[in-house]
């Protein structure tokens, strides 16, 4: 199921390594690699900006998606657009909390751009960010499309990096899954502040 591009779908499971630098002053704190350690994506975050946008870039710094938070929403609503656009004609999906009050385990609903009524979600995310254990499901079903797992390394403990892996199931758009993880991380940071 290509959501961003068929280019980001594989007929076999994809294992992604994600490193989140906890303390950073650079313009990016995520690095996403394949199982061989090759850089696939990075996330550019504004250092000092009034807009809450993140840009998902490929290894050659080409903008893939722009993730934009709606600050006036009570449901942590995010909109994701193609490339560097924030034009509604380039909308890929909208994400929001399933309910306003949630303790520890986030529950997020994802609505693809063509799902304008947003009554039934196209995907949903459940899990514990603290444990770096969450699952992405298709629709309101129990059909898993991706799972995130925490990895403990000496580097993560000593130099302030959070390492985890994501298994993306066959034929699922892994750029889409990475964008969900970035948003989930941001929601977690806001909840802990």
C-alpha positions as CSV (number, residue, x, y, z in Angstrom):
1,X,0.0,0.0,0.0
2,X,1.8,3.0,-1.3
3,X,0.9,6.1,0.6
4,X,3.9,8.3,-0.1
5,X,5.3,6.5,-3.1
6,X,5.5,2.9,-4.4
7,X,9.3,3.5,-4.2
8,X,9.0,3.1,-0.4
9,X,7.2,-0.2,-0.6
10,X,8.9,-3.6,-0.6
11,X,7.5,-7.1,-1.1
12,X,9.3,-8.3,2.1
13,X,9.5,-7.0,5.7
14,X,11.8,-4.0,6.1
15,X,13.8,-3.5,9.3
16,X,14.6,0.1,10.1
17,X,17.0,1.4,12.7
18,X,16.0,4.8,14.2
19,X,18.4,6.9,16.2
20,X,17.0,9.8,18.0
21,X,19.6,12.1,19.5
22,X,18.2,13.3,22.8
23,X,20.3,16.4,23.2
24,X,21.1,18.2,20.0
25,X,21.5,21.7,18.7
26,X,21.7,20.7,15.1
27,X,18.7,21.0,12.7
28,X,17.9,17.3,12.8
29,X,17.7,14.7,15.5
30,X,16.5,11.6,13.7
31,X,18.5,9.3,11.5
32,X,16.7,6.3,9.9
33,X,18.8,3.5,8.5
34,X,18.2,0.1,6.8
35,X,19.4,-3.2,8.3
36,X,22.9,-2.6,6.8
37,X,23.3,0.8,8.4
38,X,22.7,2.8,5.2
39,X,21.0,6.2,5.8
40,X,17.5,6.3,4.4
41,X,15.9,9.3,6.0
42,X,16.6,12.2,8.4
43,X,14.3,14.7,9.9
44,X,14.9,18.4,9.8
45,X,13.4,20.4,12.6
46,X,13.4,24.1,13.0
47,X,15.8,25.4,15.7
48,X,13.8,28.6,16.4
49,X,10.5,28.9,14.7
50,X,6.9,29.8,15.4
51,X,5.7,27.0,13.1
52,X,5.9,23.4,14.3
53,X,7.0,21.7,11.1
54,X,9.3,18.8,10.6
55,X,10.7,17.8,7.2
56,X,11.4,14.2,6.3
57,X,14.4,14.1,4.0
58,X,15.8,11.2,2.1
59,X,19.6,10.4,2.2
60,X,20.3,13.0,-0.6
61,X,18.4,15.8,1.3
62,X,15.4,15.7,-0.9
63,X,12.2,16.7,1.0
64,X,9.8,13.7,1.1
65,X,7.2,14.9,3.5
66,X,6.4,18.0,5.6
67,X,4.8,17.3,9.0
68,X,2.9,20.2,10.5
69,X,1.2,20.4,13.9
70,X,-2.0,22.3,14.3
71,X,-1.4,24.1,17.6
72,X,-5.0,25.0,18.2
73,X,-6.3,21.4,18.2
74,X,-7.1,19.6,21.5
75,X,-6.5,16.3,19.8
76,X,-2.8,16.8,18.8
77,X,-3.8,17.1,15.2
78,X,-1.0,16.9,12.5
79,X,-1.2,17.3,8.8
80,X,1.4,15.7,6.5
81,X,2.1,17.0,3.0
82,X,4.2,16.0,0.0
83,X,7.7,17.5,-0.3
84,X,8.1,20.9,1.4
85,X,4.5,21.9,0.6
86,X,1.8,22.8,3.1
87,X,-0.8,23.3,0.4
88,X,-4.0,21.3,1.0
89,X,-3.7,19.9,-2.6
90,X,-0.5,18.1,-1.4
91,X,-2.1,16.7,1.8
92,X,-1.1,13.0,2.3
93,X,-2.8,12.4,5.7
94,X,-4.1,13.8,8.9
95,X,-3.3,12.3,12.3
96,X,-5.0,13.0,15.6
97,X,-5.4,11.5,19.1
98,X,-8.3,9.1,19.3
99,X,-9.5,11.0,22.4
100,X,-8.4,14.1,24.2
101,X,-7.6,12.3,27.4
102,X,-5.0,9.6,27.2
103,X,-2.7,8.2,29.9
104,X,0.8,6.8,29.0
105,X,-0.3,4.7,26.0
106,X,-1.0,6.9,23.0
107,X,-3.9,6.0,20.6
108,X,-3.7,7.8,17.4
109,X,-6.0,7.8,14.3
110,X,-4.7,8.4,10.8
111,X,-6.9,9.6,8.0
112,X,-5.7,9.6,4.4
113,X,-6.3,12.7,2.4
114,X,-9.2,11.2,0.4
115,X,-11.0,10.3,3.7
116,X,-12.5,13.7,4.0
117,X,-15.3,12.8,6.5
118,X,-12.8,11.3,8.9
119,X,-15.4,9.0,10.5
120,X,-13.4,5.8,10.3
121,X,-9.6,5.9,10.4
122,X,-7.5,4.4,7.7
123,X,-4.8,3.4,10.2
124,X,-4.4,3.6,14.0
125,X,-1.4,3.5,16.3
126,X,-1.4,2.1,19.8
127,X,1.4,1.5,22.3
128,X,3.7,2.8,25.0
129,X,6.2,5.4,23.9
130,X,8.1,5.0,27.1
131,X,8.8,1.4,26.3
132,X,9.4,2.3,22.6
133,X,6.8,-0.4,21.9
134,X,4.0,0.6,19.6
135,X,2.0,-1.0,16.8
136,X,0.5,0.5,13.6
137,X,-2.7,-1.2,12.5
138,X,-4.7,-1.0,9.2
139,X,-8.0,0.8,9.8
140,X,-9.8,-0.2,13.0
141,X,-8.7,-3.8,12.5
142,X,-6.1,-5.9,14.3
143,X,-4.1,-6.2,11.1
144,X,-0.5,-5.1,11.9
145,X,1.4,-3.1,9.3
146,X,4.4,-2.1,11.5
147,X,5.9,-2.5,15.0
148,X,8.4,-0.5,16.9
149,X,10.8,-2.0,19.5
150,X,13.4,-0.4,21.8
151,X,17.1,-1.3,21.4
152,X,19.5,-0.7,24.3
153,X,23.1,0.0,23.4
154,X,26.0,1.4,25.3
155,X,26.0,4.4,23.0
156,X,22.3,5.1,23.9
157,X,23.1,5.2,27.6
158,X,26.4,7.1,27.4
159,X,25.9,9.8,24.8
160,X,22.2,10.5,25.0
161,X,20.8,8.7,22.0
162,X,17.5,6.7,21.9
163,X,17.8,3.7,19.6
164,X,14.9,1.7,18.4
165,X,13.9,-0.4,15.5
166,X,10.8,-0.6,13.4
167,X,9.7,-3.6,11.5
168,X,7.6,-2.6,8.5
169,X,5.5,-5.4,7.0
170,X,5.6,-6.4,3.3
171,X,4.1,-3.9,0.8
172,X,3.7,-1.2,3.5
173,X,5.1,2.3,2.7
174,X,8.0,2.7,5.1
175,X,8.3,6.5,4.5
176,X,4.7,6.8,5.8
177,X,5.6,4.6,8.9
178,X,8.7,6.8,9.6
179,X,6.6,9.9,9.5
180,X,4.2,8.4,12.1
181,X,7.1,7.6,14.4
182,X,8.4,11.2,14.2
183,X,4.9,12.6,15.1
184,X,4.6,10.1,17.9
185,X,7.9,11.2,19.3
186,X,6.8,14.9,19.2
187,X,3.5,14.1,20.9
188,X,5.5,12.2,23.6
189,X,7.8,15.2,24.1
190,X,4.8,17.5,24.6
191,X,3.2,15.1,27.0
192,X,6.3,14.9,29.2
193,X,6.7,18.7,29.4
